[in-house]
Amino acid sequence: MSGLWVALAMLALGAVIGVVHLRRGGRVRDVGGERLPERLSGSDLGEGLGERATLVQFSTAFCQPCRATRRVLADVSTLVPGVSHIEIDAESRLDLVRRLDIMRTPTVLVLDAAGTVVKRASGQPRKADVLAAVADALPPA
């Protein structure tokens, strides 16, 4: 009978961990704290930065959420003038992955016009969250 209770406790723990993982994934958060925000240039990314903001997506070849994230970021970059979307293969740019502490794919970085990382999302972000993050990164009108 005690084996049944152990099995039920493990199932409950697994369910709680799964729910927490799903709720935290894709959340756009501010970058900062005790570390200075990272600044990236066009040469770091292999492409030029957007005129007003840049969405940088780290992906891998077999990442299913990366495909959906690519569509969301492409939509946002066409909706907001001056915003560009750059996708980077994480496996081919391990130097940048280590420098930026990328732990999973997709990871999205929102850069302002100067290339400073202002927002970050690990996992698949929602379109509304990306639009709000871009609005925060844009210079005041």
C-alpha positions in Angstrom: 0.0 0.0 0.0 2.9 2.4 0.7 4.1 1.8 -2.9 0.8 3.2 -4.2 1.2 6.4 -2.1 4.8 6.9 -3.4 3.6 6.4 -7.0 0.7 8.9 -6.4 3.1 11.4 -4.8 5.5 11.1 -7.8 2.7 11.7 -10.3 1.5 14.7 -8.4 5.0 16.1 -8.2 5.5 15.6 -11.9 2.2 17.3 -12.7 3.2 20.3 -10.6 6.6 20.6 -12.3 4.9 20.3 -15.7 2.4 23.1 -15.0 5.2 25.4 -13.6 7.3 24.7 -16.7 4.4 25.5 -19.1 3.5 28.7 -17.2 7.1 30.0 -17.2 7.9 29.1 -20.8 7.7 32.0 -23.3 7.2 34.7 -20.8 8.9 37.9 -21.9 10.9 39.4 -19.1 13.2 42.4 -18.5 16.9 42.0 -18.7 19.0 43.5 -16.0 19.5 43.0 -12.4 23.1 43.1 -11.2 24.4 42.4 -14.7 24.7 45.1 -17.3 22.5 44.5 -20.3 24.4 42.9 -23.2 24.9 45.0 -26.4 25.0 43.3 -29.8 26.1 44.7 -33.1 25.3 43.7 -36.7 28.6 41.9 -36.9 27.8 39.8 -33.9 24.5 38.7 -35.5 25.7 38.4 -39.1 23.0 40.9 -40.3 22.2 44.6 -39.8 20.1 45.7 -36.9 16.6 47.1 -37.4 16.1 50.8 -37.7 14.0 51.0 -34.5 14.3 47.5 -32.8 15.5 44.0 -33.6 14.0 40.6 -32.7 16.7 37.9 -32.4 15.6 34.3 -32.3 17.9 31.4 -31.4 16.6 28.2 -32.9 17.7 24.6 -33.7 16.9 22.4 -36.6 14.5 20.0 -34.9 12.8 22.5 -32.5 9.0 22.5 -33.1 8.2 25.6 -31.1 10.9 27.5 -33.1 8.8 27.3 -36.2 5.8 28.8 -34.5 8.0 31.5 -32.9 9.5 32.3 -36.3 5.9 33.0 -37.6 5.1 35.2 -34.6 8.2 37.2 -34.9 7.9 37.6 -38.7 4.3 38.9 -38.2 5.5 41.4 -35.6 8.3 42.6 -37.8 5.9 43.2 -40.7 3.3 44.9 -38.4 5.8 47.4 -36.7 7.8 49.5 -39.1 11.6 49.6 -38.5 11.6 46.3 -36.6 13.6 43.4 -38.1 13.7 39.7 -37.3 17.0 37.8 -37.3 17.1 34.0 -36.7 20.3 32.4 -35.5 21.0 28.7 -35.6 22.2 28.0 -32.0 24.2 25.0 -33.0 26.4 27.0 -35.4 26.9 30.0 -33.1 27.9 28.4 -29.8 30.1 31.4 -29.1 27.1 33.7 -29.0 25.0 31.1 -27.2 27.5 30.9 -24.4 28.1 34.7 -24.3 24.3 35.4 -24.0 23.6 32.4 -21.7 21.1 30.8 -24.0 19.8 27.6 -22.3 17.0 26.5 -24.6 15.4 27.1 -27.9 13.6 29.1 -28.9 15.0 32.0 -27.0 14.0 35.5 -28.2 16.0 38.7 -27.5 14.4 42.1 -28.1 17.1 44.7 -28.9 16.6 48.5 -29.0 17.9 50.6 -31.9 21.4 50.7 -30.4 21.5 46.9 -30.0 21.1 46.7 -26.3 19.1 43.6 -25.1 16.1 45.0 -23.3 13.8 42.0 -23.1 14.2 38.2 -23.3 11.9 35.2 -23.6 12.8 31.5 -23.3 10.3 29.3 -25.0 7.5 30.2 -27.4 6.2 33.7 -26.7 2.7 35.0 -27.4 2.3 37.6 -30.1 0.8 40.1 -27.7 3.7 39.7 -25.4 6.2 40.3 -28.3 4.3 43.4 -29.4 4.4 44.8 -25.9 8.1 44.1 -25.6 8.8 45.8 -28.9 6.7 48.8 -27.8 8.9 49.1 -24.7 12.1 48.9 -26.8 11.1 51.6 -29.2 12.3 55.1 -28.7 9.7 57.6 -27.5 7.9 59.3 -30.4 
